[in-house]
Amino acid sequence: MSDPSATETLDGAGWNERIIAEFRANAGYVRWSSEEEFAAGRPVPPRMPGFDERGMSLILVHHIGATTGRERISPLFFQPVGDGWAIFGTHGGSPRHPAWYHNLMANPRAAVEAGAERVPVVARLAQGAERERLWANEVAIVPKFAEFEAAAGRQVPVVVLERVQGEAP
């Protein structure tokens, strides 16, 4: 779900567009899929521990392609960090980092849609104790993320999106 190139093979180019439309129609929430809907290509996973009955609260991260220079939008799980957000490059357990991670590292100025709000942000890689704390908190909420990291054979990057004060989105 978090990487357009990874999801296109599962359900065509419309995967993220459907999540984005549902996000915008439901104030930042996307409902859970049943096993049947998921098997049929609905792009939200079956229920995972750590999320409520409304579904999952996501953010939409607007970022610029490192190679193309085009704007991309990735719906992502997040953890609040102060007045910003932490996002996690699990890529579903893939050995590769997601495209959005490469894009944010190359072009850290981005924007976040949170509910109906659009906020300018700057991305930075969390490291050391900060990364460990954020990762441990996220794994406590979504234990599946620890499985993704083990399957990937790499340390999942944790990216902090910090609000840029006084700048229009």
N, C-alpha and C positions, 0 to 999 in steps of 0.2 A: 504494500500500500504506500509506502513512503518513497518509493523510487519509480518514477514514471516508466523508465526503460524496463524495469523488472516486471511491472504489472501489465504492460502492453501485450506481452506474450500470453498472459492468462485471459485477458478479456478485451483486447483491442485498445485503441487509443482513448476510449471512453471511460476507462476504469476510474482515473482520478477525477474526470469531469463529473461523474455521477456522485462521487464522494463530496466534491466541492459544492455541487448543487444542493445536496442533502444538508451539508454543514450550514450553508447560507440560509436554507429554509427553516432550520431548527436551532438557531442561535448558538451554533458551535457544537452541537451534538449530532452524532451519527448513530442510528440504531444498530443493534446487533443483528446479524444474520442467523437464521436457523441453519442447521446442517444442510438441509435441502437447498436453501437459497445460495449458500456458499458453494455447494457442489455445482449449482447451475450458473455460477459466475458472478453472484452479487459480491461486490468487493469489500465486504467487511467480514472479518473472521468470526467464527463462532465465539461465544462468550468465553472470556478469560477471567480468572480471578483478579479482583482489584478494581473492577469497574461496576457502575451501578446499573439499575434496570432501564434508565433512559438511554443507555448505550454508552458510547465513549465520548468524552470531551476531547476535541482535537484543536489544533491550531493549523492555519494555512500559512506556510512559509513561502513567501515570494522571493525567489533568488535568481541570479543571472548565470546562465550557462557559461562555464569556464572556457569552453571551446567555441560555442555558437554565439555567445553574447546575447542570447534571447532570454526573456523572462520565462521562468518556470514556476509552477505552484505545486508544492508538495504538502498533502495533508499528513500531519505527524502527531504521534503521542507526545506528551510533554509533561514536564514537572515544573511547577512554579518555582522561580528563584528570585526572591526579592520582588521587584516589579517587572521582571523578565521571565524567561523560560529556558529550561534545559531540554534538549532533544537528543535522541539516542540513535546512533547509526547501526542498528542491528541488521538491517537488510535481510531480515527473516532467516538469519543464520548463514548467509552467503559468505564465502571467503573474501569477497570484495566489499569495499565500502560503498554505500549508496551514492548515486550521482549527486544528490543534493549536498552531501558532505564535501565532495570535491569542489562543487560550485561555490559553497560558502567559504571554503578555505582560500579559493582564488579571488572571490569577490565578497568580502565580509559585510558590505553594506547591503541590507535586505529589508524586508517588511514582514510583519506578522499580522494576520487577521485572527483576532480572538473574539469570538462572538460577532458583534456588529462593528467592532473597533478595528481600525487598521493603524499599526504602529511602526514607525521606522526603528530599525535595530541595527546593531553591529554584532557579528558573530565572532566568537573566540572559542578556541579549544580549551576545555577544562583539563587541568593536569594535576598530578600529585594528589594531595589529600582532598582537594576540592572534587576532583573526578571520582575518587573512591567513595566519598560521602554521597554524591549525587547518584552514582551507580548503585550503591547499596540501598539507598532509599527507593530507587526505581525497581530493583529486583524484589524488594519486599512487597511492592504493590503489584508487579507483574512478574511472577517467578519465571514465566516462559522466556524472559529476556536472558536469564542466566543460561538456559538451554541454547538459545541462539548464539551466545558468545562462545560456548563450548563447541557447538557445531561449526562455527565459522573458523575456529583456530586462530583467532586474532582478537586483540583487545578492541571492544566496541568503543568508538569515539563518542564522547559526550561533548556536545556543543552548547555553549551558553549564548543566548540571544539577549543582549542588553539594550534597553530602550535608549534611543537617542533623544535627549531632552531638547525642546525648543525647535524641532525640525518637523515640517509637514511630511506626512507619509507619501 
